[in-house]
Amino acid sequence: MSYYAHLDSTLRLESTNLQLYSLKKAACEWNELIDLIMYYGIGHVDHLKERLVFILSCLGLSLSQLLGQNCPSPEKEKMDNPGVLLGKILKDDIVDRTKRRRLNNTFNDFLFYYDTVRHFGENKNQQNYRTIDQLTLKRLNRFVHMTVEIWDIIIGMYRKNPKNDIDDFNSISDDAIPFKDLPEGI
């Protein structure tokens, strides 16, 4: 059986990395949004909420695929949820307690929004809509930084094994997929 991540959508044997593709889409949309904000100002960006939700969705897709691939459950009928998978990875990796707690708390906050987006629609008391109304650029910026940090931790795990051929870089954001910084004062 071949791994899905090694096949592209035309089923040719080419290198495809779905979680990295999702991260690249998030970075592309984030960087475009930052450029628009710098040029027009945040109050004049069309479809701001939709852009925030799309970026959040791409981050969530990337992270859930990344965590699922790196913490598989072959003995289980169903994959653990992303929060449980992250907890396992952070326990196995050498991450100090403070950083682990911060990442788990941020990830749980992230999942609150991501799960709302995945199950979006009218519900009792309009809670899903009110949750999305609370998604802000600043909050999304926090999720972008968390996503990059999780990616770097997982890449660092693979870098420890000399059999893995991973380019030497400091952060996926710095070298592979750059995310622009949110301008101060926004």
C-alpha positions as a printed Julia matrix, in Angstrom:
186×3 Matrix{Float64}:
   0.0    0.0     0.0
   1.41   3.39   -0.9
   1.14   6.5     1.23
  -1.36   9.05   -0.01
   1.07  11.87    0.7
   3.37  10.49   -1.99
   0.79  10.69   -4.77
  -0.46  13.82   -6.41
  -4.08  14.27   -7.41
  -3.46  12.69  -10.84
  -2.07   9.59   -9.06
   1.35   9.97  -10.65
   4.25   9.0    -8.46
   5.44  12.45   -7.58
   6.18  14.06   -4.28
   3.08  15.63   -2.75
   2.87  16.9     0.77
  -0.73  17.82    1.57
  -0.04  19.35    4.96
   2.75  21.5     3.54
   0.52  22.59    0.64
  -2.15  23.71    3.12
   0.47  25.63    5.1
   1.69  27.32    1.91
  -1.88  28.39    1.07
  -2.28  29.82    4.58
   0.99  31.76    4.23
   0.08  33.05    0.78
  -3.32  34.31    1.95
  -1.89  35.7     5.2
   0.85  37.6     3.38
  -1.63  39.01    0.88
  -3.89  40.1     3.74
  -1.0   41.85    5.51
  -0.12  43.65    2.25
  -3.73  44.8     1.83
  -3.88  46.03    5.4
  -0.63  47.93    4.98
  -1.86  49.54    1.75
  -5.55  50.22    2.49
  -5.85  49.93    6.27
  -7.69  47.2     8.09
 -11.07  48.91    7.81
 -10.9   48.93    4.02
 -10.03  45.3     3.29
 -12.82  43.51    1.44
 -14.07  40.24    2.92
 -11.85  40.48    5.99
 -13.8   37.92    8.03
 -13.87  35.46    5.12
 -10.12  35.84    4.69
  -9.51  35.21    8.39
 -11.68  32.09    8.31
 -10.01  30.76    5.15
  -6.53  31.19    6.65
  -7.71  29.54    9.88
  -9.1   26.64    7.83
  -5.82  26.17    5.96
  -3.87  26.23    9.23
  -6.24  23.67   10.74
  -6.08  21.39    7.73
  -2.29  21.57    7.73
  -1.99  20.88   11.45
  -4.53  18.07   11.58
  -2.8   16.33    8.67
   0.66  16.94   10.13
  -0.32  15.62   13.56
  -2.21  12.64   12.16
   0.66  11.62    9.91
   3.2   11.89   12.7
   1.17  10.17   15.39
  -0.67   7.4    13.5
  -3.1    5.02   15.18
  -2.82   1.73   13.25
  -4.41  -0.31   16.07
  -7.4    2.0    16.35
 -10.41   2.19   14.13
 -10.45   5.98   14.38
  -7.66   8.56   14.62
  -7.41  10.49   17.89
  -8.5   14.11   17.76
  -5.79  16.7    16.98
  -5.57  17.93   20.6
  -4.76  14.42   21.85
  -2.25  13.89   19.03
  -0.46  17.16   19.82
  -0.31  16.22   23.5
   1.37  12.9    22.6
   3.91  14.56   20.34
   4.75  17.26   22.87
   5.17  14.64   25.61
   7.47  12.54   23.43
   9.53  15.5    22.28
  11.8   17.44   24.58
   9.62  20.49   25.18
   9.72  22.14   28.58
   6.53  22.21   30.65
   5.91  25.92   30.22
   6.15  25.75   26.43
   4.07  22.55   26.34
   1.34  24.17   28.47
   1.36  27.34   26.34
   1.15  25.38   23.08
  -1.6   23.1    24.38
  -3.63  26.09   25.64
  -3.21  27.99   22.37
  -4.04  24.88   20.37
  -7.23  24.32   22.39
  -8.24  27.93   21.72
  -7.43  27.36   18.04
  -9.53  24.17   17.96
 -12.51  26.09   19.37
 -12.48  28.26   16.22
 -11.41  25.54   13.8
 -14.15  23.15   14.97
 -16.7   25.95   14.62
 -15.58  26.52   11.03
 -15.7   22.8    10.27
 -19.24  22.58   11.66
 -20.39  26.0    10.54
 -24.04  26.64   10.16
 -26.99  27.82   12.13
 -27.23  26.2    15.55
 -28.91  26.8    18.89
 -28.48  30.4    20.04
 -26.43  31.22   16.92
 -23.28  30.21   18.86
 -21.27  29.27   15.74
 -21.88  32.7    14.25
 -20.96  34.48   17.47
 -17.75  32.44   17.71
 -16.68  33.45   14.19
 -17.51  37.06   15.02
 -14.84  36.81   17.76
 -12.12  35.72   15.33
  -9.77  38.69   14.97
  -6.59  39.41   13.09
  -4.66  39.48   16.36
  -6.05  36.12   17.45
  -5.28  34.61   14.03
  -1.74  35.99   14.27
  -1.35  34.04   17.52
  -2.54  30.89   15.73
  -0.09  31.47   12.86
   2.8   31.63   15.33
   1.57  28.5    17.12
   1.29  26.61   13.82
   4.84  27.49   12.82
   6.08  26.47   16.26
   4.37  23.07   16.04
   5.77  22.51   12.56
   9.25  23.37   13.82
   8.92  20.95   16.74
   7.9   18.08   14.47
  10.65  18.85   11.97
  13.08  18.98   14.9
  11.97  15.48   15.91
  12.88  14.19   12.47
  16.12  16.11   12.39
  17.31  14.1    15.43
  17.44  10.98   13.29
  20.49  11.14   10.97
  18.72   8.89    8.43
  16.26  11.67    7.66
  17.35  14.05    4.96
  16.01  17.38    6.16
  17.49  20.67    5.05
  19.03  22.6     7.89
  16.92  25.69    8.59
  15.88  27.51   11.71
  12.13  27.68   11.16
   9.7   26.63    8.47
   8.5   30.24    8.47
  11.92  31.81    8.05
  13.18  29.74    5.16
  10.61  27.42    3.65
   7.26  29.19    4.01
   7.57  32.77    5.2
   4.67  34.39    7.04
   4.82  38.19    7.18
   4.72  39.78   10.61
   1.58  41.54   11.71
   2.36  45.26   11.79
   2.43  46.78   15.26
  -0.52  48.84   16.31
  -3.11  46.63   14.6
